[in-house]
């Protein structure tokens, strides 16, 4: 994949914010904000998380397939994402990875019991 295509794809990815954001004043980063995003590592797209101020970047997945479209569960304990046209879910620290079903663009409803 060319660098130009990578930049375009990276720019097109939507960042999923942790649903329980504490609002901070005076332009300071909000405390408690976590961001899940698709990140390039070499020639591969993985799921990463970072603090709201851009610090503490951590790669959660490491798979040859492209991982994308992360979505936080309402309680912030799990992240659903797409891999190879299937929806996967894992704990917010990358543990307990499960392949759920065919599909993409996972979304959690407010009660968090299911993934759409």
C-alpha positions as CSV (number, residue, x, y, z in Angstrom):
1,X,0.0,0.0,0.0
2,X,1.4,3.4,-1.0
3,X,2.2,6.0,1.6
4,X,-0.4,8.3,-0.1
5,X,-3.1,5.6,0.3
6,X,-2.1,4.9,3.9
7,X,-2.4,8.6,4.8
8,X,-5.8,8.8,3.2
9,X,-7.0,5.6,5.0
10,X,-5.6,6.8,8.3
11,X,-7.3,10.2,7.9
12,X,-10.6,8.5,7.0
13,X,-10.6,6.4,10.2
14,X,-13.0,7.5,12.9
15,X,-11.7,7.8,16.4
16,X,-13.9,6.2,19.1
17,X,-13.9,8.1,22.4
18,X,-14.5,6.5,25.8
19,X,-18.2,7.1,26.6
20,X,-17.7,8.5,30.1
21,X,-15.8,11.7,29.4
22,X,-15.1,14.1,32.3
23,X,-15.1,17.6,31.0
24,X,-12.0,19.7,31.9
25,X,-12.0,23.5,31.6
26,X,-9.5,26.0,30.1
27,X,-8.6,23.8,27.1
28,X,-6.9,21.2,29.3
29,X,-7.3,17.5,28.3
30,X,-10.2,15.8,30.0
31,X,-9.3,13.4,32.8
32,X,-10.4,9.9,32.3
33,X,-10.6,10.1,28.5
34,X,-9.3,7.1,26.6
35,X,-9.2,7.0,22.8
36,X,-9.3,3.7,20.8
37,X,-8.1,4.0,17.2
38,X,-6.7,2.0,14.3
39,X,-3.0,2.6,14.2
40,X,-0.4,1.6,11.6
41,X,2.4,-0.6,12.8
42,X,4.7,-1.4,9.9
43,X,2.5,-2.3,7.0
44,X,-0.4,-3.4,9.2
45,X,-3.4,-1.8,10.9
46,X,-3.9,-2.6,14.6
47,X,-6.1,-1.4,17.4
48,X,-4.4,1.0,19.8
49,X,-5.5,3.1,22.8
50,X,-4.1,6.3,24.3
51,X,-4.9,8.8,26.9
52,X,-6.9,11.9,25.9
53,X,-3.7,14.0,25.9
54,X,-2.1,11.6,23.3
55,X,0.2,10.0,25.9
56,X,0.4,6.4,27.0
57,X,-0.1,4.9,23.5
58,X,-0.5,1.1,23.7
59,X,-1.1,-1.4,20.8
60,X,-3.7,-3.9,21.9
61,X,-3.8,-6.2,18.8
62,X,-1.0,-7.9,16.8
63,X,-2.4,-9.9,13.9
64,X,-1.5,-10.0,10.2
65,X,-5.1,-9.0,9.3
66,X,-6.2,-5.4,9.3
67,X,-7.9,-4.4,12.6
68,X,-10.2,-1.4,12.4
69,X,-13.4,0.4,13.5
70,X,-12.9,0.1,17.3
71,X,-16.0,0.8,19.5
72,X,-16.0,1.1,23.3
73,X,-18.6,-0.7,25.3
74,X,-20.8,1.7,27.4
75,X,-19.0,0.7,30.6
76,X,-15.5,1.1,29.0
77,X,-14.5,-2.4,29.8
78,X,-14.5,-3.9,26.3
79,X,-13.7,-2.9,22.8
80,X,-15.4,-4.3,19.7
81,X,-13.6,-4.0,16.3
82,X,-13.5,-5.4,12.8
83,X,-11.0,-7.9,11.5
84,X,-11.3,-9.7,8.2
85,X,-15.0,-9.0,7.8
86,X,-15.8,-10.3,11.2
87,X,-16.6,-8.5,14.5
88,X,-14.3,-9.3,17.4
89,X,-14.4,-8.1,21.0
90,X,-11.7,-7.9,23.7
91,X,-11.2,-6.5,27.1
92,X,-10.0,-2.8,27.2
93,X,-6.5,-4.1,27.9
94,X,-6.4,-6.4,24.8
95,X,-7.1,-9.6,26.8
96,X,-9.8,-12.2,26.2
97,X,-10.1,-11.7,22.5
98,X,-13.2,-13.4,21.0
99,X,-14.4,-13.7,17.4
100,X,-18.1,-13.1,17.4
101,X,-19.7,-13.0,13.9
102,X,-19.4,-11.8,10.3
103,X,-19.8,-8.1,9.9
104,X,-18.1,-4.7,10.3
105,X,-18.6,-1.4,12.0
106,X,-19.6,-2.7,15.4
107,X,-21.7,-0.4,17.6
108,X,-22.7,-0.9,21.3
109,X,-26.2,0.2,22.3
110,X,-26.5,2.2,25.5
111,X,-27.3,-0.8,27.7
112,X,-24.2,-2.6,26.3
113,X,-25.7,-6.1,26.3
114,X,-25.3,-6.7,22.6
115,X,-23.3,-5.4,19.6
116,X,-25.0,-4.1,16.5
